[in-house]
Amino acid sequence: MAVEFPEADSLEGNYLAAIVAGSARDTGAAAVYFREALRDDPRNPELVERAFVAFLADGDMREAFRAAQQIIKREPNNGLARLALGVKALEAKQYATARRELVRGGRGYANDITATLLTAWAWAGSGNLKRALETVDRLKGESSYNVFRDYHAGLIAAMRGNPKEAERRLGASYNAERTTLRVVDAYGRLEAAQGRKDNAIAAYEAFEKLMPRHPVVRAALKDLKAGKDMKPLVVTPQQGAAEVLYGLGAAGNSQGDEVAAMIYLRLALFLNPDHDLAKITLGDILERLKQYEQAIEVYKSLPSDSPLKAHGEVQIALSLDALDKTDEAIAYLQADVARNPGDIEGLTALGSILQKRKRFAESAEVYSKAIAQIGTPELANWPLFYSRGIGYERSKQWPKAEADFKKALELAPESIGRDRALILNYLAYSWVDQGLNIDEAFQMLRRAVELRPRDGYIVDSLGWAYYRLGRYDDAVRELEKAVDLRPADPTINDHLGDAYWKVGRKLEAKFQWNHARDLDPEPEDLVKIKKKIEQGLPDNDKPAAAEVPKTEKNGG
């Protein structure tokens, strides 16, 4: 799915278009426009440097390396240009050249995690294990460096045929960081290769308890239990260097530094085009930047036998939906689920898209299929019950919805309070709106607001509970807060209008209702809002507390 960008008619036009695209972090468009601008002004140093970054982030390595060569003629110690040229040399197995490029990167490279680890892999490529390990061990500074140091030392030792050193180093890395997938995977593969399959299985199963159903872990456990041999994580210096760059890209992604992360990931994929986790991470960044066509291209490059292929298929569908190609997205997921009926992630994504498109009864059916796959529900499964509950509630199947919300609350512990607040809010709001269990709902809503005080929807729910209790001044106070937090929500504006009317602020009430009308409310709500604009609220409109029999008030 190639994306085409119209060229401007002048150097200035292409340059400005590139700057605008770059500021929006649209690296594909920026690369196109910089490429055109360079044709008209190929020796402009600022243009070359900006284009270089765009080319790297977009994965156009031929143009990036050409620009890097121009940059170092003017600025010999440019760190990013030297890094790119070092990677180019590593890919070409020119290990001595790679070391020369990396050492000239400007900063003291003993403190530069990127140059130090890549230089170590270049020594490993030259067959010099001693120098490779000495180089890795120069990595000092932050405590987090220790894990990187031992992890790569272990991979290097394993690749160069020193299993004892590999076990010592990867074991140290694993003991320090058992929650990082790549560390666990490298350690598990080494243990299996050394005939200690029970240790490998234990390592993967421990990770599975922390992060259930990760496809890489499930695939490894399946192979181990079937008695299959497992390849080492890294078998070439290029793969090892790619692992360095992937780790830095993943770290940058988690810190929100998208452009730097993309550069590292593109360089990683240049060295190891089969690095599936790098593809997944890059696709995730592109989605977050709303570059959905490029994300789809990346996900489609995952091979059919990759444990991450199913996840990639789901993300393709979600990207299609984000492009408003919803029918195509649904068909894509339906085909995926037909091929893999037990694919909970695919079912969950399909349910989510159906729900977003207000096909609530269908979404509940899909979530039911996902729930049927899980066996005994666990903590991690609460979102399935919560989402199915929404599908049931919005399709007028309240008894089923209520049961699901209660099940989600049972599964979701207090330790995940912000997420638990969503369940508390939805169940309690539904009770309030139906005039059920008002006292219990009120307690739940106050707890939800404590957990998420800046969530306009939850603050609205509390305000609406006050309204239903007939405490209109309190309702106004909370609903005004909710409107400040979510000014464009029609329901919240409608609620505030009702509360204003009840406290005698009738002009303000009609203003809020008019505003709610203009914010595209649900069709059934629009009819009610228009009637209120014309007639106001009836004088005999009783609060919910007056409507509910006392025997039902605390638990109906």
RAKATA-V11468 format. One record per backbone hydrogen bond with DSSP energy under -1.0 kcal/mol. NH is the residue of the N-H (numbers start at 1). CO is the residue of the C=O. E is the energy in kcal/mol with one decimal. If there is no record, write none. Layout:
NH_CO_E / NH_CO_E
This chain:
14_10_-2.5 / 15_11_-2.7 / 16_12_-2.7 / 17_13_-2.4 / 18_14_-2.3 / 19_15_-2.4 / 20_16_-2.6 / 21_17_-2.5 / 22_18_-2.8 / 23_19_-2.5 / 24_20_-1.5 / 25_22_-1.5 / 26_21_-3.0 / 27_25_-1.3 / 30_26_-2.5 / 31_27_-2.4 / 32_28_-1.8 / 33_29_-2.5 / 34_30_-2.7 / 35_31_-2.1 / 36_32_-1.8 / 37_33_-2.4 / 38_34_-2.6 / 41_37_-1.5 / 44_41_-1.4 / 48_44_-2.7 / 49_45_-2.3 / 50_46_-2.3 / 51_47_-2.5 / 52_48_-2.4 / 53_49_-1.7 / 54_50_-1.9 / 55_51_-3.0 / 56_52_-2.3 / 57_53_-2.5 / 58_54_-1.8 / 59_56_-1.1 / 60_55_-2.3 / 61_59_-1.6 / 64_60_-2.1 / 65_61_-2.9 / 66_62_-1.7 / 67_63_-2.4 / 68_64_-2.4 / 69_65_-2.0 / 70_66_-1.5 / 71_67_-2.3 / 72_68_-2.3 / 75_71_-3.0 / 78_75_-1.9 / 82_78_-2.4 / 83_79_-2.3 / 84_80_-2.5 / 85_81_-2.3 / 86_82_-2.5 / 87_83_-2.4 / 88_84_-2.2 / 89_85_-2.1 / 90_86_-2.3 / 91_87_-2.5 / 92_88_-1.5 / 93_90_-1.5 / 94_89_-2.9 / 95_93_-1.2 / 98_94_-2.4 / 99_95_-2.2 / 100_96_-2.0 / 101_97_-2.4 / 102_98_-2.5 / 103_99_-2.3 / 105_102_-1.4 / 111_108_-1.8 / 116_112_-2.8 / 117_113_-2.0 / 118_114_-2.4 / 119_115_-2.4 / 120_116_-2.0 / 121_117_-2.0 / 122_118_-1.8 / 123_119_-2.2 / 124_120_-2.2 / 125_121_-2.2 / 126_122_-1.4 / 127_124_-1.5 / 128_123_-2.3 / 129_127_-1.0 / 132_128_-2.0 / 133_129_-2.7 / 134_130_-2.3 / 135_131_-2.2 / 136_132_-2.3 / 137_133_-2.3 / 138_135_-1.3 / 139_136_-2.0 / 145_142_-1.6 / 146_143_-1.4 / 148_144_-1.2 / 149_145_-3.2 / 150_146_-2.6 / 151_147_-2.7 / 152_148_-2.5 / 153_149_-2.3 / 154_150_-2.4 / 155_151_-2.1 / 156_152_-2.6 / 157_153_-2.6 / 158_154_-2.4 / 159_155_-2.4 / 160_156_-2.4 / 161_158_-1.2 / 162_157_-3.0 / 166_162_-2.3 / 167_163_-2.8 / 168_164_-2.0 / 169_165_-2.6 / 170_166_-2.9 / 171_167_-2.0 / 172_168_-1.7 / 173_169_-2.3 / 174_170_-2.7 / 175_171_-2.5 / 176_172_-1.4 / 177_173_-1.6 / 184_180_-2.3 / 185_181_-3.0 / 186_182_-2.6 / 187_183_-2.4 / 188_184_-2.9 / 189_185_-2.3 / 190_186_-2.1 / 191_187_-2.6 / 192_188_-2.3 / 193_189_-2.2 / 194_190_-1.8 / 195_192_-1.6 / 196_191_-2.9 / 200_196_-1.8 / 201_197_-3.0 / 202_198_-2.3 / 203_199_-2.2 / 204_200_-2.3 / 205_201_-2.8 / 206_202_-2.1 / 207_203_-1.7 / 208_204_-2.4 / 209_205_-1.6 / 210_206_-1.1 / 211_207_-3.0 / 218_214_-2.7 / 219_215_-2.2 / 220_216_-2.0 / 221_217_-2.7 / 222_218_-2.1 / 223_219_-2.3 / 224_220_-2.7 / 225_221_-2.6 / 226_222_-1.2 / 227_224_-1.4 / 228_223_-2.6 / 240_236_-2.0 / 241_237_-2.7 / 242_238_-2.3 / 243_239_-1.8 / 244_240_-1.5 / 245_241_-2.0 / 246_242_-2.8 / 247_243_-2.3 / 248_244_-1.9 / 249_245_-2.3 / 250_246_-2.9 / 251_247_-2.0 / 252_248_-2.4 / 253_249_-2.3 / 254_250_-2.0 / 255_251_-1.2 / 256_253_-1.3 / 257_252_-2.5 / 258_256_-1.3 / 261_257_-2.2 / 262_258_-2.7 / 263_259_-2.1 / 264_260_-2.3 / 265_261_-2.5 / 266_262_-2.8 / 267_263_-2.3 / 268_264_-2.3 / 269_265_-2.4 / 270_266_-1.7 / 271_267_-1.7 / 272_268_-2.6 / 275_272_-1.9 / 276_274_-1.4 / 279_275_-1.6 / 280_276_-2.4 / 281_277_-2.4 / 282_278_-2.5 / 283_279_-2.8 / 284_280_-2.2 / 285_281_-2.0 / 286_282_-2.5 / 287_283_-2.4 / 288_284_-2.3 / 289_285_-1.9 / 290_287_-2.0 / 291_286_-3.2 / 295_291_-2.1 / 296_292_-2.5 / 297_293_-1.9 / 298_294_-2.0 / 299_295_-2.6 / 300_296_-2.4 / 301_298_-1.0 / 302_299_-1.5 / 306_303_-1.7 / 309_306_-1.8 / 312_308_-2.3 / 313_309_-2.4 / 314_310_-1.9 / 315_311_-2.3 / 316_312_-2.2 / 317_313_-1.9 / 318_314_-2.3 / 319_315_-2.3 / 320_316_-2.5 / 321_317_-2.4 / 322_318_-2.1 / 323_319_-1.3 / 324_321_-2.0 / 325_320_-2.8 / 329_325_-2.4 / 330_326_-2.9 / 331_327_-2.4 / 332_328_-2.3 / 333_329_-2.3 / 334_330_-2.8 / 335_331_-2.2 / 336_332_-1.9 / 337_333_-3.1 / 338_334_-2.0 / 339_335_-1.8 / 340_336_-2.1 / 343_340_-2.3 / 344_342_-1.4 / 347_343_-2.3 / 348_344_-2.8 / 349_345_-2.3 / 350_346_-2.3 / 351_347_-2.6 / 352_348_-2.3 / 353_349_-2.4 / 354_350_-2.5 / 355_351_-2.3 / 356_352_-2.5 / 357_353_-1.7 / 358_355_-1.8 / 359_354_-3.2 / 360_358_-1.1 / 363_359_-2.1 / 364_360_-2.2 / 365_361_-1.7 / 366_362_-2.1 / 367_363_-2.7 / 368_364_-1.9 / 369_365_-1.4 / 370_366_-1.8 / 371_367_-2.7 / 372_368_-1.9 / 373_370_-1.2 / 374_371_-1.2 / 381_378_-2.1 / 382_379_-1.8 / 384_381_-1.1 / 385_381_-1.2 / 386_382_-2.5 / 387_383_-2.8 / 388_384_-2.4 / 389_385_-2.4 / 390_386_-1.8 / 391_387_-2.1 / 392_388_-2.7 / 393_389_-2.9 / 394_390_-2.9 / 396_393_-1.4 / 397_392_-3.0 / 401_397_-2.0 / 402_398_-3.2 / 403_399_-1.8 / 404_400_-1.9 / 405_401_-2.6 / 406_402_-2.2 / 407_403_-2.0 / 408_404_-2.7 / 409_405_-2.2 / 410_406_-2.0 / 411_407_-1.9 / 412_408_-2.4 / 416_413_-1.6 / 420_416_-2.6 / 421_417_-2.1 / 422_419_-1.1 / 424_420_-2.5 / 425_421_-2.6 / 426_422_-2.3 / 427_423_-2.5 / 428_424_-2.4 / 429_425_-3.0 / 430_426_-2.0 / 431_427_-2.2 / 432_428_-2.7 / 433_429_-2.9 / 434_430_-1.3 / 435_432_-1.2 / 436_431_-3.2 / 441_437_-2.8 / 442_438_-2.6 / 443_439_-1.9 / 444_440_-2.2 / 445_441_-2.5 / 446_442_-2.2 / 447_443_-1.9 / 448_444_-2.3 / 449_445_-2.5 / 450_446_-1.9 / 451_447_-1.8 / 452_448_-2.1 / 455_452_-1.7 / 459_455_-2.4 / 460_456_-2.3 / 461_457_-1.8 / 462_458_-1.9 / 463_459_-2.4 / 464_460_-2.8 / 465_461_-2.0 / 466_462_-2.1 / 467_463_-2.1 / 468_464_-2.7 / 469_465_-1.5 / 470_467_-1.7 / 471_466_-2.6 / 472_470_-1.3 / 475_471_-2.0 / 476_472_-2.6 / 477_473_-2.0 / 478_474_-2.2 / 479_475_-3.0 / 480_476_-2.4 / 481_477_-1.3 / 482_478_-2.3 / 483_479_-2.4 / 484_480_-1.9 / 485_481_-1.9 / 486_482_-2.6 / 489_486_-1.5 / 493_489_-1.8 / 494_490_-2.4 / 495_491_-2.6 / 496_492_-2.3 / 497_493_-2.1 / 498_494_-2.1 / 499_495_-2.3 / 500_496_-2.7 / 501_497_-2.3 / 502_498_-1.9 / 503_499_-1.3 / 504_501_-1.5 / 505_500_-2.6 / 506_504_-1.3 / 509_505_-1.9 / 510_506_-2.3 / 511_507_-1.9 / 512_508_-2.3 / 513_509_-2.4 / 514_510_-2.6 / 515_511_-2.3 / 516_512_-2.8 / 517_513_-2.7 / 518_514_-1.6 / 519_516_-1.3 / 526_522_-2.5 / 527_523_-1.6 / 528_524_-1.1 / 529_525_-2.7 / 530_526_-2.5 / 531_527_-1.7 / 532_528_-2.0 / 533_529_-2.2 / 534_530_-1.7 / 535_531_-2.8 / 536_532_-2.6 / 541_538_-1.3 / 542_540_-1.0 / 544_468_-1.4 / 545_468_-1.6 / 546_543_-1.3 / 548_544_-1.7 / 552_549_-1.8 / 555_552_-1.8 / 556_552_-1.8
